[in-house]
Amino acid sequence: MLVAIKNLQTAAEDAAIHLTAAADTVISGNEKPLFRAGEIADAEKLSLLEINKITEIDVILTKELLRGLNRINPSQYKLPVKVLDIDELEKEISFIEFANARSRLSRRLLSCCEWYRVRENVRERVIDYNQEINRNSLEKIRFESGDSCYVAVRYSEFKVAVLVDFRPAGDDFSDRFRMNTNIVYALTQNLSTISELRNLSLLNVRDDIYIIDDPGDLYDVYLSGSIRLIVIGRALSAEYRDALVKIKKYDPYARFMLVKHAPKDGDGQFLLNVEMNYIRDNWK
């Protein structure tokens, strides 16, 4: 995986992370590579690359490196939500194909690892990080590794859209404002406090949670294909229903969660309910 030198330098401060080159790295004007594929890229070599204005290099992705990169840039380097064996992976692909055949939304399964083949001591990448895992890539993995392997994956739909009405209108504005504020606070402040939130805790609050206060904007946001769950922060008005019906026609398997009561500060049950709706697959 191509990674910026600065990110590698920061990640390598963790002693558990070892950086291994996936390809030869050559500095302009030198015939001999600074290091070859398979060699360790240590701090000294990374500094030399930076001095020579090389901004990124190809390294082998490991679980430890991905966790380190995720801490640096959680929006770009996503962690897996599942680790599946070959049979489980094939079933998951079948489920996604089933859903895609009945929806205008194209769901995808994405790799959170890399796969290589080695021929005569030459390493060739077969599956990239963040590459779609479909039947073709499944057969590549099966051909190289047989059936006794595991693949770390995530889904193309992973974000949460929170439809809350902060518009200052109506007699119920103060109640709506309090309820919607509590919902937003719970989803943006408390995700890391509950160990049972195995999926929501992977979200980057800054980029993965959309706050939408105009129902008319919801459809365009959903068309991005990355929204996994829509949380609605009030009783369904006609305006809200129209927005949700439009999405349901586009994607029959869209996930909705209606919040009828404002969550209290530290309300773990509310977040567990969000998690339950978040992981639900309506086509299964």
C-alpha positions in Angstrom: 0.0 0.0 0.0 1.3 3.5 -0.9 1.6 5.5 2.3 2.9 9.0 2.9 6.4 9.1 4.5 5.2 11.4 7.3 2.4 9.0 8.2 4.9 6.1 8.2 7.3 8.0 10.5 4.5 8.7 12.9 3.2 5.2 12.9 6.7 3.7 13.3 7.0 5.5 16.7 5.0 2.5 17.9 7.6 -0.3 18.6 5.1 -3.0 17.6 4.9 -1.7 14.0 7.5 -3.0 11.5 7.6 -1.4 8.1 8.5 -3.8 5.2 8.9 -2.5 1.7 6.5 -4.0 -0.9 8.6 -2.8 -3.8 12.1 -1.5 -4.6 12.6 2.1 -3.7 15.1 4.1 -5.8 16.4 7.6 -5.2 16.8 9.6 -8.4 20.4 9.4 -9.7 21.2 6.1 -7.9 21.0 2.9 -9.7 21.0 0.8 -6.6 17.7 0.8 -4.6 17.8 2.4 -1.2 16.1 -0.8 -0.1 14.5 -3.7 -1.9 11.1 -5.3 -1.6 11.0 -7.3 1.6 13.5 -5.2 3.4 12.7 -3.3 6.6 12.2 0.5 6.1 13.6 1.9 9.3 13.6 5.5 10.6 17.0 6.4 9.0 15.8 5.3 5.5 12.5 7.1 5.8 14.4 10.3 6.7 16.7 9.8 3.7 13.7 9.4 1.4 12.1 12.6 2.8 15.4 14.5 2.3 15.3 13.4 -1.4 11.7 14.6 -1.7 10.1 11.1 -2.0 6.7 11.7 -0.4 5.4 8.1 -0.3 6.5 4.5 -0.6 4.8 1.1 -1.1 4.8 -1.0 2.1 3.2 -4.2 3.1 0.1 -3.7 5.1 -0.1 -5.4 8.5 -2.8 -5.3 11.2 -0.4 -3.3 13.4 0.4 -0.8 10.7 -3.3 -0.4 9.8 -4.2 0.4 13.4 -1.3 2.9 13.6 -2.5 4.6 10.4 -6.0 4.6 11.6 -5.0 6.6 14.7 -3.3 9.1 12.4 -6.0 9.4 9.8 -9.2 7.5 10.7 -11.0 8.8 7.6 -8.5 7.4 5.1 -7.5 4.2 6.9 -10.6 2.3 8.0 -10.4 -0.7 10.3 -12.3 -3.9 9.5 -15.7 -4.7 10.9 -15.5 -8.4 10.2 -12.9 -11.1 9.7 -14.4 -13.9 7.5 -13.2 -17.3 6.4 -13.6 -18.2 2.8 -17.0 -19.8 3.2 -18.3 -16.9 5.3 -16.9 -14.5 2.7 -18.7 -16.3 -0.2 -22.0 -16.1 1.8 -21.5 -12.4 2.4 -20.9 -11.8 -1.3 -24.1 -13.7 -2.1 -26.1 -11.6 0.3 -24.8 -8.3 -1.2 -25.5 -9.6 -4.7 -29.1 -10.4 -3.6 -29.6 -6.9 -2.1 -28.0 -5.1 -5.1 -30.3 -7.0 -7.5 -33.3 -5.5 -5.7 -32.1 -2.0 -5.0 -30.8 1.0 -6.9 -28.1 1.4 -4.2 -24.9 -0.5 -5.0 -23.5 -2.0 -1.9 -19.9 -3.3 -1.8 -17.7 -5.3 0.4 -14.2 -3.8 0.8 -10.9 -5.3 1.7 -9.1 -4.2 4.9 -6.0 -6.2 4.2 -3.7 -7.1 1.3 -3.1 -10.4 -0.5 0.1 -11.3 -2.3 1.3 -14.1 -4.4 5.0 -15.1 -4.4 6.6 -16.5 -7.5 10.3 -17.2 -7.6 10.9 -14.9 -4.7 9.0 -12.1 -6.4 6.1 -10.7 -4.4 3.0 -9.6 -6.4 0.0 -7.9 -4.9 -3.2 -9.7 -5.8 -5.7 -7.8 -3.6 -5.2 -4.1 -2.5 -6.4 -2.4 0.7 -9.9 -0.9 0.1 -10.4 -3.0 -3.0 -13.9 -4.4 -3.7 -14.2 -8.0 -2.7 -16.4 -9.8 -5.3 -16.5 -13.2 -6.8 -13.5 -12.5 -9.0 -11.3 -11.4 -6.1 -12.7 -14.3 -4.0 -11.4 -16.8 -6.6 -8.0 -15.1 -6.6 -7.8 -15.5 -2.8 -9.0 -19.1 -2.9 -6.5 -19.9 -5.7 -3.6 -18.5 -3.8 -4.5 -19.6 -0.3 -7.0 -22.4 -0.5 -10.0 -22.5 1.8 -8.1 -22.1 5.1 -7.6 -18.4 5.3 -9.3 -15.3 6.7 -10.1 -11.9 5.1 -10.6 -8.6 7.0 -13.4 -6.6 5.4 -15.7 -3.6 5.8 -18.7 -2.3 4.0 -19.0 0.6 1.5 -22.0 1.9 3.6 -20.8 2.9 7.1 -21.8 6.4 7.9 -24.7 7.6 10.1 -27.1 10.4 9.0 -28.9 12.1 11.8 -32.0 13.9 10.7 -32.7 16.5 13.4 -34.9 19.6 13.1 -33.1 22.6 14.6 -35.2 25.1 12.7 -36.6 27.8 15.0 -40.3 27.3 14.2 -43.4 25.9 15.9 -44.6 25.7 19.5 -42.5 22.6 20.2 -39.2 24.2 19.2 -37.7 24.2 22.7 -38.6 20.5 23.2 -37.3 19.6 19.8 -34.1 21.5 20.3 -33.4 19.7 23.6 -34.2 16.3 22.2 -32.1 16.8 19.0 -29.2 18.2 20.9 -29.2 15.2 23.2 -29.2 12.8 20.2 -26.3 14.6 18.5 -24.3 14.8 21.7 -24.8 11.1 22.4 -23.7 10.1 18.9 -20.7 12.4 18.8 -19.3 12.3 22.3 -20.1 8.9 23.8 -19.3 6.3 21.2 -15.9 5.3 22.7 -17.3 4.9 26.3 -19.2 1.6 25.7 -17.2 -1.5 24.9 -20.2 -3.3 23.3 -20.3 -0.7 20.4 -18.1 -2.9 18.2 -19.2 -1.1 15.0 -20.1 2.4 16.0 -16.9 2.8 17.9 -15.0 2.5 14.6 -16.6 5.6 13.2 -14.7 8.9 12.9 -17.2 11.3 14.5 -15.9 14.3 12.5 -16.5 12.7 9.0 -18.7 9.7 9.5 -21.7 11.2 11.2 -23.8 13.7 9.2 -26.1 16.1 10.9 -29.0 17.1 8.6 -31.5 19.6 9.7 -33.5 19.9 6.4 -35.3 16.7 5.3 -35.0 17.9 1.7 -31.3 17.4 1.8 -31.5 13.8 3.0 -32.0 12.1 -0.4 -28.9 13.7 -2.0 -26.8 12.7 1.0 -28.1 9.1 0.8 -27.2 8.9 -3.0 -23.5 9.1 -1.9 -23.9 5.4 -1.1 -22.0 5.6 2.2 -24.9 6.1 4.6 -25.7 2.9 6.6 -28.2 4.2 9.1 -30.6 7.2 9.2 -31.5 8.3 12.8 -34.7 10.4 12.9 -34.9 12.7 15.9 -38.6 13.4 16.3 -42.1 12.1 15.5 -42.7 11.7 11.8 -44.1 14.8 10.2 -45.4 14.8 6.7 -42.2 16.4 5.6 -40.1 13.7 7.2 -42.3 10.9 5.8 -41.9 12.2 2.3 -38.1 12.3 2.6 -38.0 8.7 4.0 -40.4 7.3 1.4 -38.3 8.7 -1.4 -35.2 6.9 0.0 -37.2 3.7 0.6 -38.2 3.7 -3.1 -34.6 4.1 -4.1 -33.3 1.5 -1.6 -35.9 -0.9 -0.1 -33.3 -2.1 2.4 -32.5 1.4 3.9 -32.1 1.3 7.7 -34.1 3.8 9.8 -34.3 4.4 13.5 -36.9 6.7 15.0 -36.0 8.2 18.4 -39.1 9.0 20.4 -37.5 10.1 23.6 -34.4 12.2 24.2 -31.5 10.1 25.4 -30.0 11.2 28.7 -26.3 12.0 29.2 -24.4 8.7 29.3 -27.4 6.7 28.1 -25.7 3.5 27.1 -29.0 1.7 26.1 -29.7 4.4 23.5 -26.3 3.8 21.8 -26.8 0.0 22.0 -30.1 0.4 20.2 -28.4 2.5 17.5 -25.7 -0.2 17.2 -28.5 -2.9 16.8 -30.1 -0.9 14.0 -26.7 -0.1 12.4 -25.6 -3.7 12.0 -29.1 -5.0 10.8 -29.2 -6.3 7.3 -32.8 -6.0 6.1 -32.3 -8.5 3.2 -31.3 -11.4 5.4 
